[in-house]
Amino acid sequence: MLQVLILALLAPAPAAKQPPAAKQPDACALLTDADVRTVLGVTVKERQPGTQQARGLLLSQCYLGTGTPRSVSIAVAGNIRSGGKTVTPRAFWRDQFHGRDEHASERKGEKRDAARKGEKREQEDETEARPIGGVGDEAFWSGTRVAGALYVLRGNTFIRVSVGGISDEKERVEKSRQLAVAALARLQ
């Protein structure tokens, strides 16, 4: 009996089942042609999928061209392992949108000093990310007067939606918000 117990203790343990890796969402599957037609009033002519690694995240991206100046770019963030460490979209979000709060007064002081000296800032049209209500767990608009993107967090995933071909910023924000709501409905 003791021999059986010793053999059992020395025998290699059965391999622990690893949970399957989370499937990276497909950004091109998050918006339908009907979504784009309803929100922007134009027909999607092309979809260009892609992926990009950025600061420890894997972004699935999709450009939806319409043959007009109006277009949509959407990306969804998934986590990847980088140097043995997993960066989650939620951790990235916290650093990106809440980590900068502690440096906000410092940046404002730098801008004020530059203005006092008459220096032109390269990013003079850049705006601080501002919260947008009514979509996801939390959302921010970030950009300039001529371009920008809506970043929306839900659970441990975030999406970025950007609409091209609309000059009015209020309209760009609202159209991006409407498309984000449609995309989140398909996000698993």
Disulfide bonds with the S-S distance in Angstrom:
Cys28-Cys62 2.01
